[in-house]
C-alpha cells in the first residue's frame, strides 16, 4: 500500500513533469482549440426533427385466436425484436417508401445542386468509355434520393419504454420535419404490409395443404379397410386376446400330457429293471401264490424224508423230481406275468408320448397364429393411428384457415403494432454547431492531449534530470546540483554570462548561487569519505561539453578559498582549455613534463586565484593515453601530492577515449559530471561501468546545468539569495581579495 509520503512524492513528480513540459501542453491545447474554432466557422448549420413512434411486440388483440406472427416472451426475444425494428427503420425499403411519399424528385424544399466542372467531366468520361451491354447495370432512379434519406436518418430508442425517436438532420428545418414524419409513416405502412402479406401467404398455404390432406386421409382409410378385410381382422380390439387365451389353454394341457408321459416312462423303466419275482403284480397273482404254496409244501415233505432216509432213497428221489417240476412251473408263470406287465407299461408310455407330441404341434401352431394375429393387429393399429393423425392435422388446418381468412380482413383497420405518438415539427434552432459546448470541450480535449504528449515526451526522454533519477538508475549519490547560469538572479533579465565568467564564477562572484553550489560540492566532498578528504581527484564526464572543465575550475577555486594549497591539472591532452579560462600560456605543461622537456617548476603556473596553481596540458601530443598510462605520470602524482594539499585533474570524457579511465584509476577519487536533460541513462551507466572496470573510486555524481529548484509551499517559493547590497559589497571587496591572494603567493 502506498504511503501518504510516497503519494505526495508521486504527485510532486507529476506536477514537475507538467511544469517542465508546459510548452508542449500549451502548443497541443492551442492547436486543438484553433482547429475546433476553424471547424465551427466552416461547418454548416444543421437542424434536427424528431418523430416519436410506439412499437409494440404484438398487434392489438382484436380477435380471440392467435395471429400467424407470434412473439418470443424471453428477454433475448425482446432484445432481438427491437433491434430488428430499428434496422428496418433504417432500411432502404422504408427509405424508398418515405422518398415516394414525399415525391422527393420534385420536392420544392430539396436543394438542387448543379453539377460542377469535375462532375460534368467525370460523367462525360463515363459515357465515352465503352461498356459491355451484358454487364451494364440499369441505374435506379430513386437511388440518390434513398441515399439522401438514409444519410440524415438516425434512430434513438427511449430507455425503459417501447418508444423510439425517428430523428432526421437537415440544413432546412421544414424539410427535416417532413422527412422524419415520412419515415415514421413509411415504417408503419411497411410493418402492416409485411404482417398481412405474411397472413395471406399463410392462408394460401393452408388452402393447398388442406386439399392435400383430404386426399391423403381418403387414401389411408381405403388402405385400412382393404388390410382389415385381407387379414380377417375383427373390428373389436379382442382378437389378439382370444389368440393368446388359446395358446394359454393348450399350453396347460400340453404340460399335463408331458407329466403323464414322464410318469409312464418311469413306470416302464422300473418294470424293466426289477426282478420278475419282486414285481407287485407277480407277487399278488393267485396262480403264482398257489404254485409258491405247492413248492413250499414239497420242500417241507422232502426235508422230513431226508431226516429218515438218505438222498438216494426212491421216495426221496420222487419227491425231489416233483419239487423241481413245481419250481419250473413257478418260474415260467412268473416270467410270463412279468413280460405282460412290462408290455403293458410300454404301451402306456407310447400312448403318453404320442399325446405329448400331438399337443406340442398344436401348441406351436397356436403360437404362430397368435404371433400372426399380433403382427396384423400392430400393422392395423399403425394404419389406424396414421389415419387419426392425418385427420387431426386436417381439422387443425381447417380451423387455422378460417382464422387467417378473418385476420387478413383487418388490413383496412390499420390494426398494426406501431403508431405515431408525436409527429415531428420544424425546429426553431440548429442543433449543430454548438460553440458554447464545443469550444470548452476542444480546450479540455486539447489539455488532455497536451498532458498525454507531455507524459509521452517524458517517457521517451531517457536523460537524467534530478538527483532522484541519478540515485535510482546509477545507485550513486549526487554530491551537488550546479544550477544553470541562466537562472542566476544577478543576471536575470540582463545579458547572459560568458564562458570565461562562468569558469571563474566562484572567484568573481562568490555570493552567487553558482558559487554557493560549488561550495556545497566542496562540503559534500569532504563528507563523502570516512576520515579525510581525497587529496587527488579526477573530474570526468561521459561526453564532451557537459561542463566538467567548468566544475573542475570552480571546485579547485572553492577548495583554494577554504585555505588549501590546490593544484589544478589540465589532463585533457586532446582538447585542453583550462589555460584559456585563466588567461595563461600553454607552451609547457603536462605533456612537456611527461616527455621530459620541462621540469615541474617550469610547467606549473600561478593563477589569479589565491593558493591555486595550474598545470596546463601543454602542446597536444600524438599519444595522450600512453603518456598518462606511464610510470612518469605516477611519479608526477607523487611529486605534486608532496607539494600540494589537493590535486584536481580535469580529464577527457570517459566514453570517447580511454584517458579518463586511466586517470581515475590513479587518483584517490573520481567525480562524474552529468549534464541535466542531456546525459542519457545509458551513457551514465556505461561511464560508471568503465570506472568499475579500472577499479576507480567513484565518490559521487555532480548534476550540472540543473533546473531551478526550491521548496514550494502553496503559492509561495522560498530561496536563500543574496541581496543587491551584498552583491555590491562583494564587488567592492573583490580588488582587495585579489591583492591578498598575490601577497600570499609571494
PyMOL commands that set and color helices and strands:
alter all, ss='L'
color gray80, all
select helices_A, chain A and resi 4-20+22-42+75-89+92-102+104-106+117-128+143-152+173-230+239-273+276-278+280-283+286-308+314-413+435-460+467-474+485-487+499-503+505-508+513-527+548-561+578-582+590-594+600-603+624-628+631-643+659-666+681-693+724-745
alter helices_A, ss='H'
color red, helices_A
select strands_A, chain A and resi 47-55+153-157+163-170+418-422+478-483+536-541+566-570+604-606+612-615+646-650+669-675+698-706+711-713+716-718
alter strands_A, ss='S'
color yellow, strands_A
deselect
rebuild
show_as cartoon
